[in-house]
Amino acid sequence: MKAQASLKPVASPPPADPVDTDMTGTVTPQASLADAKPLAAAETSLVDLNTASFAQLNSLKGAGALGRAIIKGRPYASVDDLMRKKVLRRTAFEKIKDQVTVR
């Protein structure tokens, strides 16, 4: 009889840096909390109404999908233009007004 070689499962080593694969198969590095640099609250929370993407506008907390309406009403001279131009209702405006800016 032949002695059978013991088969051990081969585990691939974990990647050095965490990575993520997007829908196209492109591998992108993930941000790690250790690498995070604190930013001023105003820099991280305010979205510019005139330059923000559709996705950024839709990610505003408490108001739902407003991106299309906000983009359609551009350009804005101030945040209050959202009400003056009748882009948003008062309730939606009250929810997002502290999250947006116009530069």
Disulfide bonds with the S-S distance in Angstrom:
none
